[in-house]
Amino acid sequence: MTLISISHKTVYTYDRSVFLSPHQFRLRPTAHSSAQIESYALMIQPDSHTTHWQQDVFGNFIARVDFDGPMESMTLTVRIDALLTPYDPFNVRIDDYAQHYPFQYPFTLHQDLLSYLEIIDHGPNLALFIQQLNLSDGDILGFLVSLNNRVFTHINYLKREEEGVWSSEQTLKERSGSCRDSAWLLVQVTRHLGLASRFVSGYLVQSDQRGLPVSVDLHAWAEVFIPGAGWIGLDTTSGLFTSEGHIPLAATPRPVDSAPVTGTTSPCVASIRYETKVHPQTLSLRAE
């Protein structure tokens, strides 16, 4: 187990005084996070605002913030103390009927998962990619490993600062993409194969060989629903299953609903800078 502290600061600067629409911030770890959240704080400057915590229809925590009056900048700071405990993603109990691919969800479960089965992307590149997959009968976890690795080896990681998520067609055409782009590609591929999946945004804490955290950044990955096991996380930028270092902030059927920040301003030119830090703490701090 490792107790860590995360600090995530974002500063928005505007070239004039602006009015901000109500904003939604999805920057609080979800209830299904494997990390045990010891403390959490969201601080926003300037102080002339009101904050109401809500949950969306998918169970994600949202801070709705209403701003009073014009401002020339906004500073957003998140602080999290979290206990990370390593776990074996293969140590799951899968229902008998779902242990091998392909399988079918029972009717009631299928109805519950409809929004996570919606196929949005189509096109020749996506069709060819799916056609070239090895879909031979096999155990479901091995199938997911192979599928995730296929996306990992086919799509080169691209650090892309622009907002939004590319379509599967564009990602396959470029053969590169951000973590958001490749995660969405995997979501669409799995849905074409009849597997319910969702898009996840969150923090990725990376550690050194001693298990000490060395970096943290916003990240995105996919989760597939396997009966008995629940949601299984797949990181397309590493080709591996997610681990204790993946701290989800929002999990939704579509990327637009999991954006860390949504909202608008009156016309202006805006600049953004952010910094993220992570460092270990001693477990004795939990008793304070």
N, C-alpha and C positions, 0 to 999 in steps of 0.2 A: 504494500500500500504506500502511496505517496500523497502527501498533502501539498497542494500547490495554491499559489495566488496568481490570478490573472488580472491584468489591468489593460483595458482597451479604451483608448481615447480618440475621439474624432472631432475635428474642428472644421466647421463650415464658415467660410468668410465670403461676404457679399460686397459688391462694389458700390452699393448704396443701401439706404434703409429699405427693408422689405417687410412685407407681411407674410407670415407662414400659415398655410392651411393646417387643420388638425393633422398631426403626424401619428403614425403607428410604428412602434419600435418592437421588433421581435428579437430581443437580445437577452432573454432570460432562459436558462436551460429548461428543456421540456421535462415533464414528469417521467417519461420513459428513459431518461438518460441513465446510463450505467454509473456515471459519476455521482457520488454523494455530495450534494451541495451544502456546505457548512455555513456559508453566508453569501449574500448577494446584495448589491447596491447599484442603482441607476441614478446618476446625477446629471442634471441638465442646467446649463447656463445660457441666457440669463434666467433669473429666478421668476420672471413674470410669466408664469404658466401654471396650468393645473394638470395633474396626471391621474388617470384612472386605469387601474389594471383590469384586464378582461381576459377571457379565453375565447378563441375562435371556434368554429364548428368542428375543427380537427383536434381541439384540446390544447393548442399552443397558447402560451402566455403572450399577451400583447399589452404594451403600455400605450394608451391613447393619450396624447399630449395636446392640449389646446393652449395656444400662445396668445398673450395679451400685448397688443401694440406692436410697432415696428421694431426691427433689430438689424444690426449690421453683422452679427456673427452668432453662431450657436455652437456650444461645446457640449459634447456628449461623452460621459465617462462611465464605463462599466467596471465594477470590481467584483470578482468571484473568488471565494475560497472553496476548493473542491478536493475531495478525497478520491483518488484514482486507484482502483483495485484491478489488477490484471485478471482476465477471464479467458476461457477457452471457447471460441465461437463454435467449435465443433461439438461441444458438450451440450447437446440439446436433445429433447425427446420429441421426435417427429411422429405425427399420427401415421398409422400403418399405411393408409391409402395414399399418402403423400411422400413416401420415402423414395420413390423413383419417379423420374420424369419420363413421359408426361403423366399428369394426373388432372382430375377435375375437382374444383371446389364444390361441395354440396350446395344445393339450391339456396338455402337461407344465407350461408356464408357468402356465396357469390353475389347475392343481392346487397349484402352489407359492403362488399368490396367494389361495387360498380364504378365509383369515381376513380378507383385505383387501377381499373382495367381499361379505362378510356384510351383509345388509340387516337392520337392527335396528328402525328407525323406520318407522311407517306412519301414515296418517291423511289426512283430507280436505284439510287445509291443505297438506301435503306433496305430495299427488297433484295439487292444483290448481297449485301452484308449478311442478312438473315439466311439467305439461300446457301451461303458458304459455311454456315455454322455446322458443327458436328452435333446433330440432334439425336444420336443413338441413345437407346434406353440405358439409364444408369442411375446411380444414387443421386438424390437431389442436391446434396451439398457438393458433391464432385461436379455436378452439372453447373452449379452456380460458380464454382471456382474456375472452371473452364471458360464460362461465358464472360466473367469479369476479366480474366486474363486476356481474352480475345480483344476486348475493348482497350485494355491497357496497352497491348502490343501494337494495336492498329492506329491508335490516336496519340500523337505526340502532345505532351503537355505544353500549353501556351499560357503565359501570364498575361491575361487580357483585362485591362482596367475599365473598359467600356461597360456600361450597364447592360443588363439583359442577358438572355441565354439564346445561343444559336439553335436553329432547328437541327434535327438529326441529319437532314440532307446536307446542310452547310458544313457541319462538323465532319461528316464523311467525305465531302468534296475536298475540304482543306486538309483532311487527315491530321488535324491538330485542333486544339481547343482548350479552354480553361477547365478547371475542375467542374464548374457549373455545366459546361457544354457536354463533357463526356459523361457526367452523371445523368443528365437528361437523355442522352443517347441510350444509355443502359436501361433507363426507365422505359423508354419507348420500345426497345428491343424485347425486353421481358414481357411487356404487355402484348406485343405481337405474338409472343409464344404462349400466351394464356396465363401468365403469372401476374398477380397483383403487385404493384410496386409504387413507391412514392419518392419524391424528391426531398432531400434533407439539406438544410443549411445549418452550420454550426461552427464551433471552434475545433481546430486540430492542434493538440499539444504534442509536440515531438520531443522525444527524450534521447539522451546519449546512451552509450553502452552500459553505463552504471544505473540507468533508469531515472536519471535526473532530468527534469524538463529544461530544454534549451531554447525553444521557440514556440510561439502560438500565433495562429492567424485564422481569419475567417476561411471557411472551406465548404465544400459541398460533396455529397455522396448520394448513393441510391440505397433504398431498402426494399426487400422483396418479402412478401408475406407467405410463410410456409406453415400450414396447419400443425399445431402442436408446439412448434418452435417460436412462432410469432414473427416479428419483423427482423430480418437478417440484413445487416449493413454490408455494403460492398463499395469499396473505394477504388474508383477507376483510375486514379492517378498513381496508385501503388500496385494495383492488381491483387490486393489482399482484402480479406474481410476487415471490417472496422474493429477497433480495439478500444481499450479504456481511454485512450487519448482523444477519441472522437466524442465531443460534447455537443449534442444536438440542441439547436435553438428553435427550429420550426421544421415540421414534417408535413408535407401537403401533396395533393395529387398533381399540382402544377407549380412550376418555379415562381410565378408571379406572386403567389400567395405566401411564399416563405421569404420574401425579400427582407433583409434586416431592418431597412428603413423605407417607409413609403410616405409621401407627402409632397406638396408643391409650395412654391414661393411666388410672389409677384415678380414681374420681369426683372432680371438682373443677370450679371455675370458672377458665377459662384466658383470658388475654389475649395478643395477638400484636402486635408492632410490628416493622417492618422498614425497612431503608434500602438503596438501591442507588446506587452511584456509578461513574462511568466517566471516565477522563481519558486523553489521548494520551501516549505516550512517544516518545522518539527511537529510530530504528531501530538506532542504535549500541549500545543496551542488549542487543541479541541476541547480541553477541559476548562478553558477560561470562560 
